[in-house]
């Protein structure tokens, strides 16, 4: 039986059902599970991690990402474009990527997330050029050591049929559904404490057919997996829905079976009051991506209204070509700031934003075993060093989003150390960075 003892944590933000905050406590971990929380715990056989000088939180949860896009950050011609123009600039570049590029870009994206305190990440991979497969990113997550919720995305409506993506990047819908079955059967683990769960995720209403959306929902429920897509991201998105479907995105989702606790939608910047009520009533989740929404000029999502209505909300860094970073602490801070600039300084507290980044995201992904520090829950824990310059003079070190580090000191996933003293332990990161940069340069030369 493996054991780890994190001792003398200055301030532990548990995000448990009572939202307790504890001072000067230890956390004992056995076989990946939190076994005990208290003072002066002893476990002679345990590996000891010193928590003095740190705030402890549950590991952060990322509910929306496109890991492959770390290969195409800050691309000229896409830096100042709105969503549709941004996609049209990048689609041809992504079409030159293959399995090696998808694997290393996932390594880099997941490493960046881990260093920002993330222990559980989803990924939305919706294009598969040159023999790439979802398996390429799953392997990268195993190497990094993060808990992973990849989704088998897809595009089936190309430019010749009125869609946005080039025809060369779309797939046959029968083949899409067959590969969904393959990856679910090969990788999905529904058990508590699972390290990999697979979802089904047609890309968006403007890149797949109604039939594929319906069939994907039926397949997901038959297989017992979750559903994910982009929805109501900006005004262009709303206009497309009205023009092509004769309804708003929320109605489109409901009509096709895309509401419920097993569904989460990315962005939802432009949901109206009726759609918010629909999502609250059906417990449909939302992945809020504040930095990407700012970067693409999409707007400020109505997170305060969603939370007040009871919509499950988590955070996403979104693609690293539309952010262009993958730091979840920065997303949590931006979430808080955007709601305040829109609604007033009392619209969202730093602790509420941190809750969205931890427990909130875990709940959106259907993982009540994660996102909180409590006996019996998975040992996904982040330790933040508050002895540095970022927190100097802070009267409330636990208010990390006001005055705290945005890079984790130590990170444990399933009780295993992934980051120690700010250094990723599971991957030769400089080597992977060099490889990523070489591949990115090769893509640029092809164009």
C-alpha positions as CSV (number, residue, x, y, z in Angstrom):
1,X,0.0,0.0,0.0
2,X,1.5,3.3,-1.1
3,X,1.1,6.3,1.3
4,X,1.9,10.0,1.2
5,X,1.7,12.5,4.0
6,X,1.4,16.2,3.3
7,X,2.1,17.8,6.6
8,X,1.8,21.3,8.1
9,X,-0.3,22.9,5.3
10,X,-0.7,26.5,6.4
11,X,-4.1,26.9,4.9
12,X,-6.2,24.1,3.3
13,X,-9.1,25.2,1.0
14,X,-11.0,21.9,0.9
15,X,-14.0,22.7,-1.4
16,X,-15.8,19.9,0.5
17,X,-19.6,20.0,1.0
18,X,-19.2,22.5,3.9
19,X,-16.5,24.5,2.0
20,X,-14.2,24.2,5.1
21,X,-10.9,26.0,5.3
22,X,-8.5,24.5,7.7
23,X,-5.2,25.8,9.1
24,X,-2.1,23.9,10.1
25,X,-3.3,20.5,9.0
26,X,-2.0,17.3,7.4
27,X,-3.5,15.2,4.7
28,X,-2.8,11.5,4.6
29,X,-3.1,9.7,1.2
30,X,-3.3,5.9,0.7
31,X,-3.5,4.3,-2.7
32,X,-4.6,7.4,-4.5
33,X,-7.4,8.3,-2.0
34,X,-7.5,10.8,0.8
35,X,-7.5,8.7,3.9
36,X,-7.4,11.3,6.7
37,X,-7.3,15.1,7.3
38,X,-6.2,16.4,10.7
39,X,-3.4,17.7,12.9
40,X,-0.2,15.8,13.8
41,X,-1.0,12.8,11.7
42,X,1.5,9.9,11.6
43,X,2.3,7.3,9.0
44,X,5.8,6.0,9.4
45,X,5.8,4.3,6.0
46,X,4.5,7.4,4.1
47,X,6.5,9.6,1.8
48,X,6.4,13.1,3.3
49,X,5.6,16.3,1.5
50,X,6.1,19.5,3.5
51,X,3.2,21.9,3.2
52,X,4.6,24.7,5.4
53,X,4.3,28.1,3.7
54,X,1.7,26.8,1.3
55,X,-2.0,27.0,0.5
56,X,-3.5,23.7,-0.5
57,X,-6.3,23.4,-2.9
58,X,-8.0,20.6,-4.9
59,X,-6.3,20.2,-8.2
60,X,-7.8,22.5,-10.8
61,X,-10.1,21.1,-13.5
62,X,-10.0,22.1,-17.2
63,X,-13.3,21.4,-19.0
64,X,-12.4,22.6,-22.5
65,X,-9.2,22.5,-24.5
66,X,-7.8,21.8,-28.0
67,X,-4.4,20.5,-27.1
68,X,-3.2,20.2,-30.6
69,X,-3.4,24.0,-31.0
70,X,-0.3,24.5,-28.8
71,X,1.5,23.8,-32.1
72,X,0.0,27.0,-33.6
73,X,0.3,29.8,-31.1
74,X,0.4,33.5,-32.2
75,X,0.1,32.7,-35.9
76,X,0.3,35.8,-38.1
77,X,-3.0,36.4,-39.8
78,X,-4.9,34.8,-36.9
79,X,-3.8,37.1,-34.2
80,X,-6.5,39.7,-34.7
81,X,-9.3,37.7,-36.3
82,X,-12.8,37.0,-35.0
83,X,-13.8,33.3,-34.6
84,X,-14.8,32.4,-38.1
85,X,-11.9,34.2,-39.8
86,X,-9.5,32.8,-37.2
87,X,-10.6,29.2,-38.0
88,X,-10.4,29.8,-41.7
89,X,-6.8,31.0,-41.3
90,X,-5.8,28.0,-39.2
91,X,-7.6,25.1,-40.8
92,X,-5.1,24.7,-43.7
93,X,-2.2,24.7,-41.2
94,X,-3.8,22.1,-39.0
95,X,-4.3,20.0,-42.1
96,X,-0.5,19.5,-42.4
97,X,-0.3,18.0,-38.9
98,X,0.0,14.3,-38.2
99,X,0.4,11.8,-35.3
100,X,3.8,13.1,-34.1
101,X,2.5,16.7,-34.0
102,X,-0.6,15.7,-32.2
103,X,1.3,13.7,-29.6
104,X,3.9,16.3,-28.7
105,X,1.4,19.2,-28.8
106,X,-0.6,17.3,-26.2
107,X,2.5,16.7,-24.1
108,X,3.2,20.4,-24.1
109,X,-0.4,21.5,-23.4
110,X,-0.8,19.0,-20.6
111,X,2.6,20.0,-19.1
112,X,1.6,23.6,-19.1
113,X,-1.7,22.8,-17.4
114,X,0.0,20.7,-14.7
115,X,2.4,23.6,-13.9
116,X,-0.7,25.8,-13.4
117,X,-2.2,23.3,-10.9
118,X,-4.4,21.3,-13.1
119,X,-4.9,17.6,-12.3
120,X,-7.9,16.8,-14.6
121,X,-8.3,18.0,-18.1
122,X,-10.7,17.4,-21.0
123,X,-9.7,17.7,-24.6
124,X,-11.8,18.3,-27.7
125,X,-10.0,16.9,-30.7
126,X,-12.2,17.2,-33.8
127,X,-9.8,16.8,-36.8
128,X,-7.6,13.8,-37.7
129,X,-5.4,14.6,-40.7
130,X,-2.7,12.3,-42.0
131,X,-3.4,9.3,-39.8
132,X,-3.8,11.1,-36.4
133,X,-5.9,9.4,-33.8
134,X,-7.3,10.3,-30.4
135,X,-5.0,7.6,-29.0
136,X,-2.1,10.0,-29.7
137,X,-3.3,12.4,-27.0
138,X,-4.3,9.7,-24.6
139,X,-0.8,8.4,-24.6
140,X,0.6,11.8,-23.9
141,X,-1.7,12.2,-20.9
142,X,-0.5,8.9,-19.5
143,X,3.1,10.1,-19.9
144,X,2.4,13.4,-18.1
145,X,0.3,11.7,-15.4
146,X,-2.8,13.8,-15.5
147,X,-6.4,12.5,-15.2
148,X,-7.8,12.9,-18.7
149,X,-11.2,13.2,-20.3
150,X,-10.6,13.3,-24.1
151,X,-13.5,13.6,-26.5
152,X,-13.7,12.1,-29.9
153,X,-14.7,15.2,-31.9
154,X,-15.6,15.4,-35.6
155,X,-16.4,17.6,-38.5
156,X,-18.5,16.3,-41.4
157,X,-19.8,19.4,-43.3
158,X,-17.2,21.0,-45.4
159,X,-17.1,24.2,-47.4
160,X,-18.7,22.6,-50.5
161,X,-21.8,21.8,-48.4
162,X,-22.1,25.1,-46.7
163,X,-19.9,24.4,-43.7
164,X,-16.8,26.3,-42.4
165,X,-14.0,23.7,-42.6
166,X,-12.2,22.7,-45.8
167,X,-13.5,19.6,-47.4
168,X,-10.1,17.9,-46.8
169,X,-10.6,18.1,-43.0
170,X,-14.1,16.6,-42.7
171,X,-14.9,12.9,-42.3
172,X,-17.7,10.5,-43.3
173,X,-20.3,10.4,-40.6
174,X,-20.5,6.6,-40.5
175,X,-16.7,6.4,-40.1
176,X,-16.9,9.0,-37.3
177,X,-19.4,7.0,-35.3
178,X,-17.5,3.8,-35.8
179,X,-14.3,5.4,-34.5
180,X,-16.2,6.8,-31.5
181,X,-17.1,3.2,-30.6
182,X,-13.5,2.1,-31.1
183,X,-12.0,4.6,-28.8
184,X,-14.7,4.2,-26.1
185,X,-14.2,0.4,-26.1
186,X,-10.4,0.8,-26.1
187,X,-10.0,3.5,-23.5
188,X,-13.1,4.5,-21.5
189,X,-13.0,3.6,-17.8
190,X,-16.2,4.5,-16.0
191,X,-15.0,3.3,-12.6
192,X,-14.5,5.7,-9.6
193,X,-10.9,7.0,-9.7
194,X,-10.6,6.4,-13.4
195,X,-7.7,8.1,-15.1
196,X,-9.3,8.1,-18.6
197,X,-12.8,8.7,-19.6
198,X,-13.8,9.3,-23.2
199,X,-16.6,11.5,-24.5
200,X,-18.3,12.1,-27.9
201,X,-18.0,15.7,-29.3
202,X,-19.1,16.7,-32.8
203,X,-17.3,20.0,-33.2
204,X,-20.1,22.6,-33.6
205,X,-23.4,23.3,-35.3
206,X,-21.6,24.8,-38.3
207,X,-19.4,21.8,-39.0
208,X,-21.6,18.7,-38.6
209,X,-25.1,17.7,-39.6
210,X,-28.2,17.4,-37.5
211,X,-28.2,13.7,-38.2
212,X,-24.7,13.3,-36.7
213,X,-25.7,15.4,-33.6
214,X,-28.7,13.1,-33.1
215,X,-26.7,9.9,-33.7
216,X,-23.9,11.0,-31.4
217,X,-26.4,11.6,-28.6
218,X,-27.9,8.2,-29.0
219,X,-24.5,6.5,-29.2
220,X,-23.3,8.3,-26.1
221,X,-26.2,7.3,-24.0
222,X,-26.0,3.7,-25.3
223,X,-22.3,3.7,-24.2
224,X,-22.8,5.6,-21.0
225,X,-20.4,8.5,-22.0
226,X,-20.7,12.2,-22.0
227,X,-21.4,14.6,-24.8
228,X,-19.6,17.9,-25.6
229,X,-19.6,20.6,-28.3
230,X,-19.2,24.3,-28.9
231,X,-22.4,26.4,-28.5
232,X,-23.4,30.1,-28.7
233,X,-19.8,31.3,-28.8
234,X,-20.3,34.7,-30.4
235,X,-22.7,36.7,-32.6
236,X,-21.6,34.9,-35.7
237,X,-22.6,31.6,-34.1
238,X,-26.1,32.9,-33.2
239,X,-26.6,34.3,-36.7
240,X,-25.6,31.0,-38.3
241,X,-28.0,29.1,-36.0
242,X,-30.9,31.4,-36.8
243,X,-30.2,31.4,-40.6
244,X,-29.6,27.7,-40.9
245,X,-31.8,26.1,-38.2
246,X,-34.5,28.7,-37.6
247,X,-33.8,28.8,-33.9
248,X,-31.3,29.8,-31.3
249,X,-28.5,27.4,-30.2
250,X,-30.3,26.4,-27.0
251,X,-33.4,25.2,-28.8
252,X,-31.2,23.5,-31.4
253,X,-29.4,21.6,-28.6
254,X,-32.6,20.6,-26.9
255,X,-34.3,19.4,-30.1
256,X,-31.4,17.1,-30.8
257,X,-31.1,15.5,-27.4
258,X,-28.1,17.7,-26.3
259,X,-29.3,18.7,-22.9
260,X,-28.9,16.9,-19.6
261,X,-26.4,16.2,-16.9
262,X,-24.3,14.1,-19.3
263,X,-23.8,17.1,-21.6
264,X,-21.5,20.1,-21.4
265,X,-21.2,22.9,-23.9
266,X,-18.2,25.1,-24.4
267,X,-18.3,29.0,-24.3
268,X,-22.1,29.8,-24.2
269,X,-21.2,33.5,-24.3
270,X,-24.5,34.4,-25.9
271,X,-27.0,32.3,-24.0
272,X,-30.2,34.3,-23.3
273,X,-32.4,34.0,-20.2
274,X,-34.6,31.2,-21.7
275,X,-31.5,29.1,-22.6
276,X,-30.0,29.6,-19.1
277,X,-33.2,28.4,-17.6
278,X,-33.2,25.4,-19.9
279,X,-29.6,24.5,-18.9
280,X,-30.4,25.0,-15.2
281,X,-33.5,22.8,-15.4
282,X,-31.7,20.0,-17.3
283,X,-28.4,20.4,-15.4
284,X,-26.6,20.9,-18.7
285,X,-23.0,22.0,-18.0
286,X,-21.0,24.9,-19.4
287,X,-17.3,25.2,-20.0
288,X,-16.5,28.9,-19.5
289,X,-13.4,30.1,-21.4
290,X,-12.8,33.7,-20.4
291,X,-9.4,34.4,-21.8
292,X,-10.2,32.8,-25.2
293,X,-13.5,34.8,-25.3
294,X,-11.5,38.0,-24.7
295,X,-8.8,37.0,-27.2
296,X,-11.4,36.4,-30.0
297,X,-13.6,39.4,-29.0
298,X,-16.6,37.0,-28.4
299,X,-17.9,38.8,-25.3
300,X,-18.4,38.1,-21.6
301,X,-20.4,34.9,-20.8
302,X,-23.2,35.4,-18.3
303,X,-21.6,33.3,-15.6
304,X,-23.2,35.1,-12.7
305,X,-26.6,34.5,-14.1
306,X,-25.8,30.9,-14.9
307,X,-24.5,30.2,-11.4
308,X,-27.5,31.9,-9.8
309,X,-29.9,29.9,-11.9
310,X,-28.1,26.6,-11.0
311,X,-26.3,25.9,-14.2
312,X,-23.2,23.7,-13.6
313,X,-20.2,25.8,-14.7
314,X,-16.5,24.9,-15.0
315,X,-13.5,26.6,-16.6
316,X,-11.6,25.9,-19.8
317,X,-8.4,27.3,-21.2
318,X,-9.7,26.5,-24.7
319,X,-7.3,26.1,-27.6
320,X,-3.8,27.5,-27.1
321,X,-4.2,29.1,-30.5
322,X,-7.0,31.2,-29.2
323,X,-5.8,32.1,-25.7
324,X,-2.8,31.7,-26.3
325,X,-1.9,30.2,-22.9
326,X,-2.9,27.1,-20.8
327,X,-2.9,28.4,-17.3
328,X,-6.0,27.6,-15.2
329,X,-5.2,30.0,-12.4
330,X,-5.2,32.8,-14.9
331,X,-8.6,31.6,-16.2
332,X,-10.0,31.6,-12.7
333,X,-8.7,35.1,-12.1
334,X,-10.1,36.3,-15.4
335,X,-13.4,34.8,-14.6
336,X,-13.6,36.8,-11.4
337,X,-12.5,40.0,-13.1
338,X,-14.9,39.8,-16.1
339,X,-17.9,39.3,-13.9
340,X,-16.8,42.3,-11.8
341,X,-16.2,44.6,-14.7
342,X,-19.6,43.7,-16.1
343,X,-21.7,43.6,-12.9
344,X,-19.7,45.3,-10.1
345,X,-17.0,44.5,-7.7
346,X,-19.2,42.3,-5.6
347,X,-20.3,40.1,-8.5
348,X,-17.8,37.3,-7.8
349,X,-15.4,36.6,-5.0
350,X,-12.0,35.0,-5.4
351,X,-13.2,31.9,-3.5
352,X,-16.2,31.4,-5.8
353,X,-14.0,31.7,-8.9
354,X,-11.6,29.1,-7.3
355,X,-14.6,26.9,-6.6
356,X,-15.6,27.0,-10.3
357,X,-12.0,26.1,-11.2
358,X,-12.0,23.0,-8.9
359,X,-15.3,21.5,-7.7
360,X,-17.3,23.2,-10.4
361,X,-15.3,21.7,-13.2
362,X,-15.2,18.3,-11.7
363,X,-19.0,18.3,-11.4
364,X,-19.4,19.4,-15.0
365,X,-17.3,16.4,-16.1
366,X,-19.3,14.0,-14.0
367,X,-16.4,13.5,-11.5
368,X,-17.7,14.0,-7.9
369,X,-14.8,11.9,-6.8
370,X,-12.5,14.8,-7.8
371,X,-12.4,18.6,-7.2
372,X,-12.6,18.5,-3.4
373,X,-10.3,17.5,-0.6
374,X,-12.3,15.2,1.7
375,X,-11.9,11.7,3.0
376,X,-12.7,9.1,0.4
377,X,-12.1,11.5,-2.6
378,X,-9.2,11.1,-5.0
379,X,-5.9,12.6,-4.0
380,X,-5.6,15.3,-6.6
381,X,-4.0,18.2,-4.7
382,X,-2.2,21.4,-5.5
383,X,0.2,23.2,-3.1
384,X,0.8,26.9,-3.8
385,X,3.8,28.6,-2.2
386,X,2.6,31.8,-0.7
387,X,6.0,32.9,0.7
388,X,7.1,34.6,-2.5
389,X,6.8,38.1,-3.9
390,X,3.3,37.5,-5.3
391,X,1.7,37.1,-1.9
392,X,4.0,39.4,0.1
393,X,1.9,41.7,2.2
394,X,-1.3,39.7,1.6
395,X,-3.7,39.7,4.7
396,X,-5.5,36.6,3.3
397,X,-3.1,34.2,1.6
398,X,-6.0,32.0,0.7
399,X,-7.3,34.7,-1.6
400,X,-5.0,33.3,-4.2
401,X,-6.7,34.9,-7.2
402,X,-6.1,38.4,-5.7
403,X,-2.5,38.0,-4.6
404,X,-0.9,34.6,-5.2
405,X,1.2,32.5,-7.5
406,X,-0.1,31.3,-10.8
407,X,2.3,28.4,-11.0
408,X,2.1,25.5,-8.6
409,X,4.8,24.4,-6.3
410,X,3.8,20.7,-5.9
411,X,1.0,18.8,-7.7
412,X,-0.2,15.3,-6.8
413,X,-2.6,13.3,-9.1
414,X,-4.0,10.1,-7.6
415,X,-1.5,10.6,-4.8
416,X,1.5,10.6,-7.3
417,X,3.8,13.5,-7.5
418,X,3.6,15.1,-11.0
419,X,5.2,18.5,-10.1
420,X,7.7,19.0,-7.4
421,X,9.2,22.3,-6.4
422,X,7.8,23.8,-9.6
423,X,9.4,21.3,-11.9
424,X,7.5,18.7,-13.9
425,X,8.7,15.2,-12.8
426,X,7.2,13.0,-15.4
427,X,8.6,14.3,-18.7
428,X,11.8,15.7,-20.1
429,X,10.1,19.0,-20.7
430,X,13.0,20.9,-22.4
431,X,13.3,18.1,-24.9
432,X,9.6,18.1,-25.7
433,X,9.6,21.9,-26.0
434,X,12.5,21.6,-28.5
435,X,10.7,19.0,-30.5
436,X,7.5,21.1,-30.5
437,X,9.3,24.1,-31.8
438,X,11.0,22.1,-34.5
439,X,7.6,20.8,-35.7
440,X,6.1,24.2,-35.6
441,X,8.9,25.6,-37.7
442,X,8.4,22.8,-40.2
443,X,4.7,23.7,-40.4
444,X,5.5,27.3,-41.1
445,X,8.0,26.3,-43.8
446,X,5.3,24.2,-45.6
447,X,3.2,27.4,-45.9
